[in-house]
């Protein structure tokens, strides 16, 4: 099925064409930065949270898991809500919930209050994250402008994850662990002003107001149980099989319900688009390996090299620069090489960086010998890889379905990261008693996973804009005949 067929079938909604491009991109980028930042920023503060609230090991795990499970479970619901009720309205609702939950978490008096606040933070992030991407894809038409906007969105979002350790370390060491959450309040307030002032509300469309509640319940519970089961397998082995299996069953039921629902949460026909199906598969696999870059290097620097949290965060600055540089170079390189070639180059560079990293990890390593070179290579490769993958995963999608597809893309990234963390963590744990050997083994597996993801790239379809540009460059037979 072609994009034209989908556009003919879908009921078109007015896109955010009247929203200034700079406003849509600014709001989307800052929103995505906050969402990704809060996945990692709390990790550095966990020891201080334990002391401040008297939490045990299980309680600390739920400070992290409550956010991740709510985030993973509600992404598709948030994306569809944006299509039904308007991107500006849903953006402000998600941002408001995220900001208020951050305020409550910052003033939490016990573990239960903090975990509850983190769960509502994750819910707000799940509503916000798909809207940030659909704002970009709905505001910018397919072509160079959208590619540049997606590159900026990718770079800023990835920088949020990369700088989480540094931001968390600085706030925890010089202020309090509470500011890891409270810092979101002024940023959220400024972002709300930008969105309320410059984002344009879309006109309501008759007959499009019903949300698929059975599908929402099934996919939320299914994805949440899937993410929880994956984490439990990594931490407790076979104990995670039951929630993992239950999640798979609920997701199968979700597909059955969606195939019959008059207004489904996700139009299953979208997956007939090769760009959506193959792009999300490649994204899921690539994200599985991407977690190794930040997670295992952070453990290596703190547990083996005995870096402080702040020094660890500062040591990631070249990696952040590599991600941003790769993302910024991706649009002009895509114009020259095309989506598939650039994604292939980025994937091979990232895989080479992982393999290099596995070889140089050492108990006596230094920043220059064991971190800078391979880490920057991995980061630069991922910067080149993720922009064309996001571009491919959202190409040919009607504006009325942009939010739903953005939810699928973000779900692929989240589930890929959860699966990857489990697989790589299990690899590291069983590689031997020596920490360095375990981290090295994890990077070897990450290199292999990235190679598999890169092997999927040739199956991506070429974007319509790329095909049209090539046709314009070809000599026209009619002109040759007249000459």
ZIHUUR-V437179 format. One record per backbone hydrogen bond with DSSP energy under -0.5 kcal/mol. NH is the residue of the N-H (numbers start at 1). CO is the residue of the C=O. E is the energy in kcal/mol with one decimal. If there is no record, write none. Layout:
# ZIHUUR-V437179
nh=NH co=CO e=E
nh=NH co=CO e=E
This chain:
# ZIHUUR-V437179
nh=6 co=2 e=-1.9
nh=7 co=3 e=-2.5
nh=8 co=4 e=-2.0
nh=9 co=5 e=-2.0
nh=10 co=6 e=-2.7
nh=12 co=10 e=-0.8
nh=17 co=15 e=-1.2
nh=19 co=16 e=-1.0
nh=20 co=198 e=-0.5
nh=24 co=20 e=-2.3
nh=25 co=21 e=-2.4
nh=26 co=22 e=-2.4
nh=27 co=23 e=-2.7
nh=28 co=24 e=-2.5
nh=29 co=25 e=-2.5
nh=30 co=26 e=-2.4
nh=31 co=27 e=-2.3
nh=32 co=28 e=-2.4
nh=33 co=29 e=-2.3
nh=34 co=30 e=-2.3
nh=35 co=31 e=-2.2
nh=36 co=32 e=-2.5
nh=37 co=33 e=-2.6
nh=38 co=34 e=-2.0
nh=39 co=36 e=-1.2
nh=40 co=36 e=-0.9
nh=40 co=37 e=-0.8
nh=41 co=37 e=-2.8
nh=43 co=40 e=-0.9
nh=44 co=40 e=-0.6
nh=45 co=42 e=-0.7
nh=46 co=42 e=-0.7
nh=46 co=43 e=-1.1
nh=49 co=45 e=-2.4
nh=50 co=46 e=-2.5
nh=51 co=47 e=-1.7
nh=52 co=48 e=-2.7
nh=53 co=49 e=-2.5
nh=54 co=50 e=-1.4
nh=55 co=50 e=-0.7
nh=60 co=56 e=-2.2
nh=61 co=57 e=-2.1
nh=62 co=58 e=-1.8
nh=63 co=59 e=-1.1
nh=64 co=60 e=-1.0
nh=65 co=61 e=-3.2
nh=66 co=62 e=-2.3
nh=68 co=64 e=-1.9
nh=69 co=65 e=-3.2
nh=70 co=66 e=-1.6
nh=71 co=67 e=-2.4
nh=72 co=68 e=-2.8
nh=73 co=69 e=-2.4
nh=74 co=70 e=-1.7
nh=75 co=71 e=-0.6
nh=75 co=72 e=-0.6
nh=78 co=74 e=-2.6
nh=79 co=75 e=-2.4
nh=80 co=76 e=-2.3
nh=81 co=77 e=-2.3
nh=82 co=78 e=-1.5
nh=83 co=79 e=-1.2
nh=84 co=80 e=-1.9
nh=85 co=81 e=-2.9
nh=86 co=82 e=-1.2
nh=90 co=86 e=-2.1
nh=91 co=87 e=-2.7
nh=92 co=88 e=-2.4
nh=93 co=89 e=-2.0
nh=94 co=90 e=-2.9
nh=95 co=91 e=-2.6
nh=96 co=92 e=-2.5
nh=97 co=93 e=-2.3
nh=98 co=94 e=-2.4
nh=99 co=95 e=-2.6
nh=100 co=96 e=-2.6
nh=101 co=97 e=-2.3
nh=102 co=98 e=-1.9
nh=103 co=99 e=-2.0
nh=104 co=100 e=-2.4
nh=105 co=101 e=-2.6
nh=106 co=102 e=-2.2
nh=107 co=103 e=-1.1
nh=108 co=105 e=-1.4
nh=114 co=110 e=-1.8
nh=115 co=111 e=-2.8
nh=116 co=112 e=-2.2
nh=117 co=113 e=-2.3
nh=118 co=114 e=-2.4
nh=119 co=115 e=-2.0
nh=120 co=116 e=-2.1
nh=121 co=117 e=-2.3
nh=122 co=118 e=-2.4
nh=123 co=119 e=-2.0
nh=124 co=120 e=-2.6
nh=125 co=121 e=-2.6
nh=126 co=122 e=-2.2
nh=127 co=123 e=-1.7
nh=128 co=124 e=-2.2
nh=129 co=125 e=-3.2
nh=130 co=126 e=-0.7
nh=131 co=127 e=-0.7
nh=132 co=128 e=-1.8
nh=133 co=129 e=-1.3
nh=134 co=130 e=-2.6
nh=135 co=131 e=-2.5
nh=136 co=132 e=-1.1
nh=137 co=133 e=-2.4
nh=138 co=134 e=-2.3
nh=139 co=135 e=-1.7
nh=140 co=136 e=-2.3
nh=141 co=139 e=-0.5
nh=146 co=141 e=-0.8
nh=147 co=143 e=-2.2
nh=148 co=144 e=-2.4
nh=149 co=145 e=-2.1
nh=150 co=146 e=-3.0
nh=151 co=147 e=-2.2
nh=152 co=148 e=-2.0
nh=153 co=149 e=-2.6
nh=154 co=150 e=-2.9
nh=155 co=151 e=-2.6
nh=156 co=152 e=-2.8
nh=157 co=153 e=-2.2
nh=158 co=154 e=-2.6
nh=159 co=155 e=-2.3
nh=160 co=156 e=-1.4
nh=161 co=157 e=-1.3
nh=162 co=158 e=-2.4
nh=163 co=159 e=-2.5
nh=164 co=161 e=-0.5
nh=167 co=163 e=-3.0
nh=168 co=164 e=-2.8
nh=169 co=165 e=-2.5
nh=170 co=166 e=-2.6
nh=171 co=167 e=-2.5
nh=172 co=168 e=-2.4
nh=173 co=169 e=-2.6
nh=174 co=170 e=-2.3
nh=175 co=171 e=-1.9
nh=176 co=171 e=-1.0
nh=179 co=176 e=-1.4
nh=180 co=177 e=-1.4
nh=181 co=178 e=-1.2
nh=182 co=178 e=-2.4
nh=183 co=179 e=-1.7
nh=184 co=181 e=-1.4
nh=185 co=182 e=-1.6
nh=186 co=182 e=-0.7
nh=187 co=183 e=-1.1
nh=188 co=184 e=-2.9
nh=189 co=185 e=-2.2
nh=190 co=186 e=-2.2
nh=191 co=187 e=-2.4
nh=192 co=188 e=-2.2
nh=193 co=189 e=-1.8
nh=194 co=190 e=-2.1
nh=195 co=191 e=-2.7
nh=196 co=192 e=-2.8
nh=197 co=193 e=-2.2
nh=198 co=194 e=-2.6
nh=199 co=194 e=-0.6
nh=199 co=195 e=-1.4
nh=208 co=205 e=-1.4
nh=213 co=211 e=-1.7
nh=216 co=212 e=-2.4
nh=217 co=213 e=-2.8
nh=218 co=214 e=-2.3
nh=219 co=215 e=-2.7
nh=220 co=216 e=-2.2
nh=221 co=217 e=-2.4
nh=222 co=218 e=-2.7
nh=223 co=219 e=-2.8
nh=224 co=220 e=-2.1
nh=225 co=221 e=-2.6
nh=226 co=222 e=-2.3
nh=227 co=223 e=-2.8
nh=228 co=224 e=-2.5
nh=229 co=225 e=-3.1
nh=230 co=226 e=-2.3
nh=231 co=227 e=-2.0
nh=232 co=228 e=-2.5
nh=233 co=229 e=-2.4
nh=234 co=230 e=-1.7
nh=235 co=231 e=-1.8
nh=236 co=232 e=-4.1
nh=237 co=233 e=-1.5
nh=239 co=236 e=-1.1
nh=240 co=237 e=-1.9
nh=241 co=238 e=-1.8
nh=244 co=240 e=-1.9
nh=245 co=241 e=-3.0
nh=246 co=242 e=-2.5
nh=247 co=243 e=-2.3
nh=248 co=244 e=-2.0
nh=249 co=245 e=-2.3
nh=250 co=246 e=-2.4
nh=251 co=247 e=-2.1
nh=252 co=248 e=-2.1
nh=253 co=249 e=-2.2
nh=254 co=250 e=-2.1
nh=255 co=251 e=-2.1
nh=256 co=252 e=-1.9
nh=257 co=253 e=-2.5
nh=258 co=254 e=-2.8
nh=259 co=255 e=-1.7
nh=260 co=257 e=-1.4
nh=261 co=257 e=-1.6
nh=264 co=261 e=-0.6
nh=268 co=266 e=-0.7
nh=270 co=267 e=-2.1
nh=271 co=268 e=-1.5
nh=272 co=269 e=-1.7
nh=273 co=270 e=-1.6
nh=274 co=272 e=-0.6
nh=277 co=273 e=-2.3
nh=278 co=274 e=-2.4
nh=279 co=274 e=-0.6
nh=279 co=275 e=-1.5
nh=280 co=276 e=-1.9
nh=281 co=277 e=-1.7
nh=282 co=278 e=-2.7
nh=283 co=279 e=-2.1
nh=284 co=280 e=-2.5
nh=285 co=281 e=-2.2
nh=286 co=282 e=-2.6
nh=287 co=283 e=-2.5
nh=288 co=284 e=-1.3
nh=289 co=285 e=-1.1
nh=290 co=286 e=-1.8
nh=291 co=287 e=-1.2
nh=292 co=289 e=-1.7
nh=293 co=289 e=-0.6
nh=293 co=290 e=-0.8
nh=294 co=290 e=-0.7
nh=295 co=291 e=-2.6
nh=296 co=292 e=-1.0
nh=297 co=292 e=-0.9
nh=298 co=294 e=-1.8
nh=299 co=295 e=-2.0
nh=300 co=296 e=-2.5
nh=301 co=297 e=-2.6
nh=302 co=298 e=-2.1
nh=303 co=299 e=-3.2
nh=304 co=299 e=-0.6
nh=304 co=300 e=-1.7
nh=305 co=300 e=-2.0
nh=307 co=301 e=-3.1
nh=312 co=308 e=-2.5
nh=313 co=309 e=-2.3
nh=314 co=310 e=-2.5
nh=315 co=311 e=-2.2
nh=316 co=312 e=-0.8
nh=316 co=313 e=-0.8
nh=317 co=314 e=-1.5
nh=320 co=316 e=-2.5
nh=321 co=317 e=-2.6
nh=322 co=318 e=-2.0
nh=323 co=319 e=-2.3
nh=324 co=320 e=-2.4
nh=325 co=321 e=-2.9
nh=326 co=322 e=-2.6
nh=327 co=323 e=-2.5
nh=328 co=324 e=-2.5
nh=329 co=325 e=-2.2
nh=330 co=326 e=-1.1
nh=331 co=327 e=-0.6
nh=333 co=329 e=-1.9
nh=334 co=330 e=-2.9
nh=335 co=331 e=-1.8
nh=336 co=332 e=-1.1
nh=337 co=333 e=-3.6
nh=338 co=333 e=-0.5
nh=338 co=334 e=-1.8
nh=342 co=338 e=-2.0
nh=343 co=339 e=-2.6
nh=344 co=340 e=-2.2
nh=345 co=341 e=-2.5
nh=346 co=342 e=-2.8
nh=347 co=343 e=-2.5
nh=348 co=344 e=-2.3
nh=349 co=345 e=-2.3
nh=350 co=346 e=-2.4
nh=351 co=347 e=-2.5
nh=352 co=348 e=-2.5
nh=353 co=349 e=-2.3
nh=354 co=350 e=-2.3
nh=355 co=351 e=-2.4
nh=356 co=352 e=-2.5
nh=357 co=353 e=-2.6
nh=358 co=354 e=-2.0
nh=359 co=355 e=-1.0
nh=359 co=356 e=-0.7
nh=360 co=356 e=-1.3
nh=361 co=357 e=-1.1
nh=365 co=362 e=-1.7
nh=370 co=366 e=-2.7
nh=371 co=366 e=-0.5
nh=371 co=367 e=-1.3
nh=372 co=367 e=-2.7
nh=373 co=368 e=-0.6
nh=375 co=371 e=-1.8
nh=376 co=372 e=-2.5
nh=377 co=373 e=-1.9
nh=378 co=374 e=-2.5
nh=379 co=375 e=-2.5
nh=380 co=376 e=-2.6
nh=381 co=377 e=-2.3
nh=382 co=378 e=-2.4
nh=383 co=379 e=-2.2
nh=384 co=380 e=-1.9
nh=385 co=381 e=-1.9
nh=386 co=382 e=-2.7
nh=387 co=383 e=-0.8
nh=388 co=384 e=-0.7
nh=389 co=385 e=-1.5
nh=390 co=386 e=-2.6
nh=391 co=387 e=-2.4
nh=392 co=388 e=-2.6
nh=393 co=389 e=-2.5
nh=394 co=390 e=-1.1
nh=395 co=391 e=-0.6
nh=395 co=392 e=-0.8
nh=397 co=394 e=-1.0
nh=401 co=398 e=-1.6
nh=402 co=399 e=-1.4
nh=405 co=401 e=-2.3
nh=406 co=402 e=-2.3
nh=407 co=403 e=-2.2
nh=408 co=404 e=-1.8
nh=409 co=405 e=-2.5
nh=410 co=406 e=-2.4
nh=411 co=407 e=-2.2
nh=412 co=408 e=-2.5
nh=413 co=409 e=-2.0
nh=414 co=410 e=-2.3
nh=415 co=411 e=-3.0
nh=416 co=412 e=-2.3
nh=417 co=413 e=-2.1
nh=418 co=414 e=-2.2
nh=419 co=415 e=-2.8
nh=420 co=416 e=-2.7
nh=421 co=417 e=-2.6
nh=422 co=418 e=-1.8
nh=423 co=419 e=-2.7
nh=424 co=420 e=-3.1
nh=425 co=421 e=-2.2
nh=426 co=422 e=-2.5
nh=427 co=423 e=-2.0
nh=428 co=424 e=-2.5
nh=429 co=425 e=-2.2
nh=430 co=426 e=-1.6
nh=431 co=427 e=-0.5
nh=431 co=428 e=-0.7
nh=438 co=434 e=-1.8
nh=439 co=435 e=-2.6
nh=440 co=436 e=-2.6
nh=441 co=437 e=-2.2
nh=442 co=438 e=-1.9
nh=443 co=439 e=-1.9
nh=444 co=440 e=-1.8
nh=445 co=441 e=-2.2
nh=446 co=442 e=-2.3
nh=447 co=443 e=-2.1
nh=448 co=444 e=-1.9
nh=449 co=445 e=-2.7
nh=450 co=446 e=-2.5
nh=451 co=447 e=-1.9
nh=452 co=448 e=-1.9
nh=453 co=449 e=-2.5
nh=454 co=450 e=-2.4
nh=455 co=451 e=-1.7
nh=456 co=452 e=-0.8
nh=456 co=453 e=-0.7
nh=457 co=453 e=-0.7
nh=457 co=454 e=-0.6
nh=458 co=454 e=-0.5
nh=459 co=456 e=-1.9
nh=460 co=457 e=-2.4
nh=467 co=463 e=-2.1
nh=468 co=464 e=-2.6
nh=469 co=465 e=-2.2
nh=470 co=466 e=-1.9
nh=471 co=467 e=-2.2
nh=472 co=468 e=-1.9
nh=473 co=469 e=-1.3
nh=474 co=470 e=-1.1
nh=480 co=476 e=-1.9
nh=481 co=477 e=-2.4
nh=482 co=478 e=-2.3
nh=483 co=479 e=-2.2
